[in-house]
Amino acid sequence: MTSQINPQPGIMNIAPYQGGKATLAGIDNVIKLSSNENPLGPSEAAIEAVRRSAMNMHRYPSTDHRALREAIGNAHGLDPEKVICGAGSDEIIAFLCQAYAGPGDEVIHTEHGFAMYRISALAAGATPVEVPERDRVTDVDAILAGCSARTRLVFIANPNNPTGTMIGGADVARLAAGLPPKALLVLDGAYAEFVDGFDGGAALIGARDNVVMTRTFSKLYGLGGMRVGWGYGPAAIIDVLNRVRGPFNLSAAALAAGEAAIGDTGYVEHCRAENARWRAWLAEALATAGVPSDTSCANFILARFADQQEAERCDQYLQSQGLIVRLVAGYKLPNALRITVGDEIACRRVATAIATFKGVA
């Protein structure tokens, strides 16, 4: 008997998302540099906040996330009423697709853009439209040329993952101004905190009604395991997203961790400075070994090799040395490896291993 129970159109076109590998068979004490996690971990303030929250785990968490939204507003100079919180910024991306795109609509993303844009578009029944980048950098003209009357959402990550590159405020503003009337620009700022003085597009949101920003606590704040993200946008957009958001989408522990983490400004600055220091060191060490990379504005480096075969051989060699990085052929970068900026020990180990692989150690 043939089943007539089928998923919605588009669902079976989704390739399940593959996270960064975390273990290697037969090797203990591996160094994981595959998921862009903060090697210094969360702040002690966040850890203590989670401990305290455990005493009340029998209670439901806040439904309006007010304390965390106010903490976010204070930290970034934003109106808390225009902030929405989610289980990572991935959930905000899914909300946007669920609320603003559907069958017959198009969702634009760039060729090396974050995989969840396409996945969330397909899950909503919309058609993802891929546009080219220029030398691994978001191309505003290509995006505008890819727009149509059916375009409802345009996603760009700035800085981008997995390339680490970014575009300036003037280009972002030109993109927002040039979109079709029914299209919403989504600025994915998962790595915005790694850029000194960068607001992630907040000022532009204050001036327009067609721009939304997403952010996360998973990277600089070291809360990947807690799943805390947020979005900021025009009041009307946030009102819509809150109508599809589940009332208890964030646990009490996650809310407490986020509030404490964003308030520990000294630790945040320390993590940002350490990342900048070892990012520059690692990029230079790899270049000396004959492995180029674009200037990264995030907490990882996209190391480029001669071809896909060399990239895969280098990945295998690194694994043999207990080092896990990320193959990014799925992002149409088959000749590259994305390497998270770790602590000093991790950076020195991966640089030495790559130099040895290249025969220049």
C-alpha positions as CSV (number, residue, x, y, z in Angstrom):
1,M,0.0,0.0,0.0
2,T,1.4,3.4,-1.0
3,S,1.2,6.0,1.7
4,Q,-0.6,9.2,0.9
5,I,0.8,11.0,3.9
6,N,3.3,13.5,2.5
7,P,5.1,16.5,3.8
8,Q,4.5,20.0,2.5
9,P,6.2,20.9,-0.9
10,G,9.8,21.9,-0.4
11,I,10.5,19.9,2.8
12,M,12.1,16.9,1.0
13,N,14.4,19.3,-0.9
14,I,16.1,20.2,2.4
15,A,19.4,18.5,3.1
16,P,19.7,18.2,6.9
17,Y,22.1,20.8,8.4
18,Q,25.4,19.3,9.4
19,G,27.1,20.8,12.4
20,G,30.8,20.9,13.0
21,K,32.4,17.6,13.9
22,A,33.3,17.3,17.6
23,T,35.0,13.9,18.0
24,L,37.5,11.8,16.2
25,A,37.5,8.0,16.6
26,G,40.4,6.7,18.5
27,I,41.8,10.1,19.4
28,D,41.4,11.7,22.8
29,N,41.8,15.4,23.8
30,V,40.9,16.7,20.3
31,I,40.9,20.4,19.6
32,K,37.6,21.4,18.0
33,L,37.9,24.3,15.6
34,S,34.9,23.5,13.5
35,S,32.0,25.4,14.9
36,N,33.3,29.0,15.6
37,E,32.8,28.6,19.4
38,N,34.5,30.9,21.9
39,P,37.6,28.9,23.1
40,L,37.5,30.9,26.4
41,G,34.0,29.7,27.2
42,P,31.2,31.7,28.9
43,S,31.8,34.3,31.5
44,E,31.8,33.3,35.2
45,A,28.8,35.6,35.6
46,A,26.8,33.6,33.1
47,I,27.8,30.3,34.7
48,E,26.7,31.5,38.1
49,A,23.4,32.8,36.7
50,V,22.7,29.3,35.3
51,R,23.5,27.7,38.6
52,R,21.0,30.0,40.4
53,S,18.3,29.4,37.8
54,A,18.5,25.7,38.5
55,M,16.8,26.2,41.8
56,N,13.6,27.2,40.0
57,M,13.6,24.8,37.1
58,H,10.1,23.7,38.1
59,R,8.8,27.1,37.2
60,Y,7.9,28.2,33.6
61,P,10.2,30.9,32.2
62,S,9.1,34.4,31.3
63,T,7.0,34.6,28.2
64,D,8.0,38.1,27.3
65,H,11.7,37.9,28.0
66,R,11.6,41.4,29.3
67,A,14.7,41.3,31.5
68,L,16.8,40.0,28.7
69,R,15.4,42.4,26.2
70,E,16.1,45.3,28.5
71,A,19.6,44.1,29.0
72,I,20.1,43.9,25.3
73,G,18.6,47.4,24.9
74,N,20.9,48.8,27.5
75,A,24.0,47.2,26.0
76,H,23.3,48.4,22.5
77,G,21.3,51.5,22.9
78,L,18.2,49.9,21.4
79,D,14.5,50.1,22.2
80,P,13.7,46.8,24.1
81,E,10.2,46.9,22.7
82,K,11.7,46.3,19.2
83,V,13.7,43.3,20.4
84,I,12.6,39.7,20.0
85,C,14.4,36.7,21.6
86,G,14.8,33.2,20.1
87,A,16.5,29.9,20.5
88,G,19.6,31.1,18.7
89,S,19.3,33.5,15.8
90,D,18.4,30.4,13.7
91,E,14.9,30.6,15.3
92,I,14.5,34.3,14.4
93,I,15.5,33.4,10.8
94,A,12.8,30.7,10.8
95,F,10.2,33.1,12.2
96,L,10.9,35.6,9.4
97,C,10.5,32.9,6.7
98,Q,7.3,31.6,8.4
99,A,5.8,35.0,8.7
100,Y,6.8,36.7,5.4
101,A,7.5,34.0,2.8
102,G,5.4,31.1,1.4
103,P,4.5,29.3,-1.8
104,G,5.1,31.5,-4.8
105,D,7.5,33.8,-2.9
106,E,11.3,34.1,-3.3
107,V,14.0,34.3,-0.6
108,I,17.4,35.6,-1.7
109,H,20.7,34.5,-0.3
110,T,24.3,34.7,-1.5
111,E,26.2,31.7,-2.9
112,H,28.4,31.3,0.1
113,G,25.8,32.3,2.6
114,F,24.7,30.5,5.8
115,A,22.8,27.3,5.1
116,M,19.9,28.1,7.3
117,Y,18.6,30.8,4.9
118,R,17.8,28.2,2.2
119,I,16.6,25.6,4.7
120,S,14.2,28.0,6.4
121,A,12.9,29.3,3.0
122,L,12.1,25.7,1.8
123,A,10.5,24.9,5.2
124,A,8.1,27.8,4.6
125,G,7.3,26.6,1.1
126,A,9.1,29.5,-0.5
127,T,11.7,29.4,-3.3
128,P,15.3,30.1,-2.3
129,V,17.2,32.2,-4.9
130,E,21.0,32.1,-4.9
131,V,23.0,35.1,-6.2
132,P,26.7,35.2,-6.8
133,E,29.3,36.9,-4.6
134,R,32.3,38.7,-5.9
135,D,35.6,37.2,-4.7
136,R,33.8,35.8,-1.7
137,V,32.3,39.1,-0.8
138,T,28.6,40.0,-0.8
139,D,27.8,41.7,-4.1
140,V,25.0,44.3,-3.7
141,D,24.5,44.7,-7.5
142,A,24.1,40.9,-7.9
143,I,21.5,40.8,-5.2
144,L,19.5,43.7,-6.7
145,A,19.7,42.1,-10.1
146,G,18.3,38.9,-8.5
147,C,15.3,40.5,-7.0
148,S,11.8,40.2,-8.6
149,A,8.3,41.1,-7.8
150,R,8.2,37.8,-5.9
151,T,11.1,38.6,-3.6
152,R,10.0,38.8,0.1
153,L,13.2,38.3,2.0
154,V,16.9,39.0,1.3
155,F,19.4,37.5,3.7
156,I,23.0,38.6,4.1
157,A,25.4,37.8,6.9
158,N,27.7,40.7,7.7
159,P,30.4,39.6,8.5
160,N,29.6,36.5,6.4
161,N,29.9,32.9,7.4
162,P,32.0,31.0,6.1
163,T,34.0,33.6,4.3
164,G,34.6,36.1,7.2
165,T,34.3,39.0,4.8
166,M,31.9,42.0,5.1
167,I,30.6,45.0,3.3
168,G,30.4,48.6,4.6
169,G,27.4,50.6,5.8
170,A,27.0,52.5,2.5
171,D,26.6,49.3,0.5
172,V,24.1,47.9,3.0
173,A,22.1,51.2,2.9
174,R,22.2,51.1,-1.0
175,L,20.9,47.5,-0.9
176,A,18.0,48.4,1.5
177,A,17.0,51.4,-0.6
178,G,17.0,49.4,-3.8
179,L,14.9,46.4,-2.8
180,P,11.4,45.9,-4.2
181,P,8.6,47.4,-2.0
182,K,7.5,44.1,-0.6
183,A,11.0,42.8,0.3
184,L,12.6,42.8,3.7
185,L,16.3,42.9,4.2
186,V,17.6,40.7,7.0
187,L,21.1,41.5,8.3
188,D,22.5,38.4,10.1
189,G,24.9,39.8,12.7
190,A,26.0,36.5,14.3
191,Y,29.6,37.8,14.1
192,A,29.0,41.5,14.4
193,E,30.4,41.6,18.0
194,F,33.9,40.8,16.6
195,V,34.0,44.1,14.7
196,D,35.0,47.0,16.9
197,G,32.4,49.8,16.8
198,F,30.0,48.0,14.5
199,D,26.3,48.3,15.3
200,G,25.2,45.4,13.0
201,G,22.9,47.7,11.1
202,A,20.9,49.1,14.0
203,A,21.2,52.7,12.8
204,L,19.8,51.8,9.4
205,I,16.9,50.0,11.0
206,G,16.0,53.2,12.8
207,A,15.8,55.0,9.5
208,R,13.9,52.5,7.5
209,D,10.9,50.1,7.7
210,N,12.3,47.3,5.6
211,V,15.4,46.1,7.6
212,V,15.7,43.6,10.4
213,M,18.8,42.5,12.3
214,T,19.5,39.1,13.9
215,R,22.2,38.5,16.6
216,T,23.3,35.6,18.7
217,F,24.9,34.8,22.1
218,S,26.5,31.7,20.6
219,K,29.7,33.1,19.4
220,L,31.5,35.9,21.3
221,Y,29.5,35.3,24.5
222,G,30.2,31.6,24.5
223,L,26.6,30.4,25.0
224,G,26.3,28.1,22.0
225,G,25.0,25.3,24.2
226,M,22.3,27.6,25.7
227,R,20.7,28.6,22.4
228,V,20.0,32.3,22.9
229,G,19.6,34.7,20.0
230,W,17.7,37.9,19.3
231,G,16.4,40.1,16.6
232,Y,15.8,43.9,16.2
233,G,13.6,45.7,13.8
234,P,10.6,48.0,13.2
235,A,7.9,47.6,15.8
236,A,5.4,46.3,13.2
237,I,7.8,43.5,12.1
238,I,8.6,42.5,15.7
239,D,4.9,42.4,16.5
240,V,4.3,39.9,13.6
241,L,7.2,37.7,14.7
242,N,6.0,37.6,18.3
243,R,2.7,36.2,16.9
244,V,4.4,33.0,15.6
245,R,6.9,32.7,18.5
246,G,6.1,30.0,21.0
247,P,5.4,31.5,24.5
248,F,8.2,29.5,26.2
249,N,10.8,29.3,23.4
250,L,13.7,30.2,25.8
251,S,14.4,28.3,29.0
252,A,14.8,30.2,32.3
253,A,18.5,29.1,32.3
254,A,19.1,30.5,28.8
255,L,17.4,33.8,29.7
256,A,19.5,34.1,32.9
257,A,22.7,33.2,31.0
258,G,22.1,35.8,28.3
259,E,21.3,38.6,30.7
260,A,24.4,37.9,32.8
261,A,26.7,37.5,29.7
262,I,25.8,40.7,28.1
263,G,26.3,42.6,31.4
264,D,29.8,41.2,31.9
265,T,31.4,43.9,29.6
266,G,34.9,43.3,30.9
267,Y,34.9,39.7,29.8
268,V,33.3,40.6,26.5
269,E,36.1,43.0,25.7
270,H,38.7,40.4,26.8
271,C,37.3,37.8,24.4
272,R,37.1,40.3,21.6
273,A,40.7,41.4,22.1
274,E,42.0,37.8,22.3
275,N,40.2,36.8,19.1
276,A,41.6,39.8,17.2
277,R,45.1,39.0,18.5
278,W,45.1,35.3,17.5
279,R,43.1,35.8,14.3
280,A,45.8,38.1,13.0
281,W,48.6,35.8,14.2
282,L,47.0,32.7,12.6
283,A,46.3,34.4,9.3
284,E,49.9,35.5,9.1
285,A,51.2,32.1,10.1
286,L,49.1,30.3,7.4
287,A,50.2,32.9,4.8
288,T,53.8,32.2,5.6
289,A,53.1,28.5,5.0
290,G,51.6,29.2,1.6
291,V,47.9,29.2,2.6
292,P,46.2,32.5,1.8
293,S,42.9,33.8,3.3
294,D,40.8,36.9,3.0
295,T,40.9,39.4,5.8
296,S,38.5,38.0,8.4
297,C,36.1,40.1,10.4
298,A,34.9,37.2,12.5
299,N,36.3,34.5,14.8
300,F,37.4,32.1,12.0
301,I,39.7,32.1,9.0
302,L,38.8,30.7,5.6
303,A,42.1,29.0,4.6
304,R,42.3,28.4,0.8
305,F,44.2,25.6,-0.9
306,A,45.2,24.9,-4.5
307,D,42.2,22.6,-5.1
308,Q,39.6,20.4,-3.4
309,Q,42.0,17.5,-3.2
310,E,44.6,19.4,-1.3
311,A,42.0,20.8,1.1
312,E,40.7,17.4,1.8
313,R,44.1,15.9,2.3
314,C,45.0,18.7,4.7
315,D,41.8,18.1,6.6
316,Q,42.7,14.4,6.9
317,Y,46.1,15.3,8.2
318,L,44.8,17.7,10.7
319,Q,42.4,15.0,12.0
320,S,45.3,12.6,12.4
321,Q,46.9,15.3,14.7
322,G,43.7,15.6,16.7
323,L,42.6,18.9,15.1
324,I,39.0,19.3,13.8
325,V,38.3,22.1,11.3
326,R,35.4,22.5,8.8
327,L,35.3,21.4,5.2
328,V,33.1,23.9,3.4
329,A,32.5,22.3,0.0
330,G,28.8,22.4,0.9
331,Y,29.1,26.2,0.8
332,K,30.6,26.0,-2.7
333,L,34.1,26.5,-1.4
334,P,35.6,23.0,-2.1
335,N,39.2,24.2,-2.0
336,A,38.9,25.8,1.5
337,L,38.9,24.9,5.2
338,R,37.2,27.1,7.8
339,I,39.3,27.3,10.9
340,T,37.9,28.7,14.1
341,V,40.3,31.0,16.0
342,G,41.1,29.1,19.1
343,D,43.2,30.0,22.1
344,E,47.0,30.3,21.9
345,I,47.7,26.6,22.1
346,A,45.1,25.7,19.5
347,C,46.3,28.4,17.1
348,R,49.9,27.3,17.4
349,R,49.1,23.7,17.0
350,V,47.0,24.1,13.9
351,A,49.5,26.5,12.3
352,T,52.3,24.1,12.9
353,A,50.3,21.1,11.6
354,I,49.4,23.0,8.4
355,A,53.0,24.1,7.9
356,T,54.1,20.5,8.3
357,F,51.5,19.3,5.8
358,K,52.7,22.0,3.3
359,G,56.3,20.8,3.9
360,V,57.5,24.2,5.2
361,A,57.7,23.5,9.0
